[in-house]
């Protein structure tokens, strides 16, 4: 499961799906958005990212399943 911060979610999704960003998502073919959070303050977003990255997979899965139990791909219309 990939966790990251961006100021433009649509752009970031496109970059990952098209393979423009090398790294975890390219290596493990993580291209499906199943959960996201929004923040008005970048510092809060970065702090939340650090917290989530420290969680074990089971806890991350529980977070996703709390709003998207079937892991449907989310569509972002901004």
C-alpha positions in Angstrom: 0.0 0.0 0.0 1.4 3.3 -1.1 1.1 6.4 1.1 2.1 9.9 -0.1 1.4 13.6 0.0 0.6 15.8 -3.0 -1.0 19.1 -3.8 -2.7 17.8 -6.9 -4.2 14.3 -6.5 -5.4 14.0 -10.1 -1.9 14.8 -11.4 -0.3 12.3 -9.0 -2.6 9.5 -10.0 -1.8 10.1 -13.6 1.9 10.1 -12.9 1.7 6.8 -11.1 -0.5 5.1 -13.6 1.6 6.2 -16.5 4.8 5.1 -14.8 6.3 8.6 -14.7 7.3 8.2 -11.0 9.9 5.5 -10.3 9.8 3.8 -7.0 7.4 1.8 -4.9 4.2 2.2 -7.1 6.1 1.4 -10.2 7.9 -1.6 -8.7 4.8 -3.1 -7.0 2.2 -1.9 -9.6 0.1 0.1 -7.1 -2.1 2.1 -9.4 -5.5 2.0 -7.7 -6.7 4.9 -5.5 -8.8 3.4 -2.7 -8.5 6.0 0.1 -7.4 9.6 0.5 -7.6 12.4 3.0 -7.5 16.1 2.4 -5.8 18.8 4.5 -5.7 22.6 4.1 -2.3 22.7 5.8 0.7 20.9 4.3 2.3 20.4 7.7 -0.7 18.5 9.0 -0.7 16.4 5.8 3.0 15.5 6.2 2.4 14.6 9.9 -0.5 12.4 9.0 1.6 10.7 6.3 4.3 9.9 8.8 1.7 8.5 11.2 0.1 6.3 8.5 3.5 5.0 7.3 4.3 3.9 10.8 1.2 1.7 10.9 1.2 -2.0 10.1 -0.6 -3.2 7.0 -3.6 -4.6 9.0 -4.3 -1.2 10.6 -4.0 0.5 7.2 -6.4 -2.0 5.7 -8.9 -1.3 8.5 -8.7 2.4 7.7 -9.4 1.8 4.0 -12.2 -0.7 4.8 -13.9 1.8 7.1 -14.9 3.9 4.1 -14.3 1.6 1.1 -14.8 -2.1 2.2 -14.5 -3.5 -1.3 -11.5 -1.5 -2.3 -13.3 0.1 -5.3 -11.1 2.4 -7.3 -12.0 6.0 -6.4 -12.5 8.6 -9.1 -11.3 12.2 -8.4 -13.2 15.0 -10.1 -11.4 18.3 -9.2 
